[in-house]
Amino acid sequence: MAEIGIMGGTFDPVHNGHLLLGKQAYLEYRLDQIWFMPSGIPPHKKDHVVTAVEDRLNMVSLAVEPYPYFLCSDFESKRQGNTYTAETLRLLRTKYPAHRFYFIIGADSLYQIENWYHPEKVMEQAVLLVANREYEQAFCPITEQISYLEQQYGADIRLLHCKEVDISSGELREMARQGKELHQYIPKCVEEYILSHKIYGNPCDLLIKGEEHAKC
């Protein structure tokens, strides 16, 4: 049996914060591998045009190449239609019944998880590893949220003790469009790919479409 961490997301683009979080999960919980899994059609990213999945896969592949315990997976991106976490985990468990999966999320997602598509199935099918970083919220401390979800859903939720990288993919897209250097926040190979392929060169990339956000 292998212990596999899953890093999901659009990775538009992948940045150092993603890599640090994956590395911390690998080290802290002695996992066998971390699978970086770019989404195909993310149901919760309808406020902007998402970069073509081929480019996002290429950027992730470049970013994880130096790490033998990281893997770029197209498991989710090659699926048709919206890619929901609950369904991804079900398919993973079907294909790899001998593996145990750990789903890696940020603190913000822990407070929003009950709004996801079938959250009970997400928590039933994977251990949740949550980045233990400051998150401004008006509800309760993260330990209380964990306790609540464990009691309500029988979830197995564990904290990741990692440093926060104060940057988001959205900020990086905007910086790229403005011609600013990105190497402080992303691997050099990813920055070179963005520049050579003009990934974020079009101001229409983040055109607001006014569509309502869907559930994760």
C-alpha positions in Angstrom: 0.0 0.0 0.0 1.3 3.5 -0.9 0.5 6.7 1.0 -0.4 9.3 -1.7 -0.9 13.0 -1.1 -3.2 14.7 -3.7 -2.6 18.4 -4.5 -5.6 19.5 -6.6 -6.3 22.9 -8.2 -6.1 24.8 -11.4 -2.4 25.6 -11.0 -2.9 28.7 -13.1 0.1 29.0 -12.7 1.7 26.6 -10.2 3.8 28.6 -7.7 6.3 28.0 -4.9 3.5 27.9 -2.3 2.1 24.8 -3.9 5.5 23.2 -3.9 6.2 24.0 -0.3 2.8 22.7 0.8 3.4 19.5 -1.1 6.9 19.1 0.4 5.7 19.7 3.9 2.9 17.0 3.5 5.5 14.5 2.1 7.9 15.1 5.0 5.5 15.6 7.9 3.4 12.6 7.2 6.1 10.4 5.5 4.0 10.0 2.4 5.3 7.9 -0.6 4.4 10.5 -3.3 2.6 13.7 -3.9 0.5 13.8 -7.0 -0.1 17.3 -8.4 -3.4 17.0 -10.2 -4.5 20.0 -12.4 -8.2 20.1 -12.8 -9.9 20.0 -16.2 -13.0 22.2 -15.9 -13.1 23.4 -12.3 -16.7 24.2 -11.3 -15.7 26.9 -8.9 -13.5 29.0 -11.3 -16.1 30.6 -13.5 -15.2 34.2 -12.8 -12.3 34.1 -15.3 -11.1 32.2 -18.3 -8.8 29.3 -17.2 -5.6 28.7 -19.1 -5.7 25.7 -21.5 -5.1 22.4 -19.5 -2.2 21.5 -21.7 -0.3 24.6 -20.6 -1.2 24.1 -17.0 0.0 20.4 -17.1 3.2 21.5 -18.8 3.9 24.1 -16.2 3.3 21.7 -13.3 5.4 19.0 -15.0 8.3 21.5 -15.2 7.8 22.6 -11.6 7.8 19.1 -10.1 10.6 17.6 -12.2 13.4 18.2 -9.7 11.5 16.4 -6.9 11.6 12.5 -7.2 8.6 12.3 -4.8 6.4 14.7 -6.8 4.3 13.6 -9.8 2.2 15.6 -12.3 -1.0 13.6 -13.0 -3.5 14.1 -15.7 -6.0 11.9 -13.9 -8.5 14.7 -13.3 -7.7 17.0 -16.4 -8.5 14.2 -18.9 -12.0 13.7 -17.6 -15.0 15.3 -19.4 -17.2 17.9 -17.8 -16.9 19.5 -14.3 -14.3 17.8 -12.1 -15.6 17.4 -8.6 -13.3 16.3 -5.8 -15.7 13.7 -4.4 -15.9 12.0 -7.8 -12.1 12.3 -8.4 -11.5 10.5 -5.1 -14.0 7.8 -5.9 -12.3 7.1 -9.2 -8.9 7.1 -7.6 -9.9 4.6 -5.0 -11.5 2.4 -7.7 -8.3 2.5 -9.8 -5.8 2.2 -6.9 -7.6 0.2 -4.2 -4.3 -0.5 -2.4 -3.4 3.2 -1.9 -4.4 5.4 0.9 -5.1 9.0 -0.2 -4.4 12.3 1.6 -6.1 15.3 0.2 -4.1 18.5 0.8 -6.0 21.8 1.3 -5.6 25.3 2.6 -7.3 26.5 5.8 -9.8 28.5 3.8 -11.1 25.4 2.1 -11.7 23.7 5.5 -14.2 26.4 6.4 -15.9 26.2 3.0 -15.9 22.4 2.6 -19.5 21.9 3.5 -20.5 23.9 0.4 -18.6 21.5 -1.8 -20.3 18.8 -4.0 -21.0 15.9 -1.6 -18.6 17.0 1.2 -19.4 13.9 3.2 -17.9 11.7 0.4 -14.8 13.9 0.2 -14.2 13.4 3.9 -15.1 9.7 3.8 -12.6 8.9 1.0 -9.4 10.7 2.1 -7.5 12.0 5.0 -7.6 15.8 4.9 -4.2 17.5 5.4 -4.8 21.2 6.2 -2.3 24.0 6.0 -2.1 25.4 9.5 -1.7 29.0 8.6 -3.5 32.2 9.6 -6.8 32.6 7.9 -9.1 35.5 8.6 -12.5 34.0 9.4 -15.4 35.1 11.6 -16.5 31.7 12.7 -14.1 29.7 15.0 -10.5 28.7 15.4 -9.3 26.0 13.1 -9.1 23.4 15.8 -12.8 23.9 16.6 -13.6 23.6 12.9 -11.7 20.3 12.7 -13.5 19.0 15.8 -16.8 19.9 14.3 -16.2 18.2 11.0 -14.7 15.1 12.7 -17.9 14.8 14.8 -20.3 15.6 12.1 -18.8 13.5 9.3 -16.3 11.1 11.0 -13.5 12.9 9.1 -9.8 12.3 9.6 -8.3 15.8 9.5 -4.7 16.6 10.3 -2.7 19.8 10.4 0.2 20.7 8.2 2.7 23.0 9.8 4.1 25.0 6.9 5.1 28.6 6.2 2.7 30.7 4.1 3.8 32.1 0.7 2.0 35.4 0.5 1.0 35.2 -3.2 -1.9 33.8 -5.2 -2.1 32.5 -8.8 -4.4 35.4 -9.6 -1.8 37.9 -8.5 0.8 36.1 -10.5 -1.4 36.2 -13.7 -1.8 40.0 -13.2 1.9 40.5 -12.6 2.7 38.5 -15.8 0.3 40.7 -17.8 2.1 43.7 -16.5 5.4 42.4 -17.5 6.7 42.0 -14.0 9.3 39.4 -13.0 7.9 36.3 -11.4 11.0 34.3 -10.4 10.6 35.2 -6.7 7.3 33.3 -6.6 7.6 30.5 -9.2 10.3 28.2 -10.5 12.5 29.7 -13.2 11.5 27.0 -15.7 7.8 27.9 -15.2 8.5 31.6 -15.6 10.4 30.9 -18.9 7.5 28.8 -20.1 5.0 31.6 -19.3 7.1 34.1 -21.2 7.9 31.9 -24.2 4.3 30.8 -24.7 2.8 34.2 -23.8 0.4 32.5 -21.4 -0.9 35.6 -19.7 -0.1 38.1 -22.4 -3.7 38.8 -23.3 -5.6 41.2 -21.0 -8.8 39.3 -21.8 -7.5 36.2 -20.0 -9.3 37.3 -16.8 -12.4 38.8 -18.5 -15.2 38.7 -15.9 -18.1 36.7 -17.4 -20.5 37.4 -14.6 -21.3 33.7 -14.1 -22.3 32.5 -10.7 -19.7 30.5 -8.8 -20.5 26.8 -8.6 -19.8 24.5 -5.7 -16.4 22.7 -5.6 
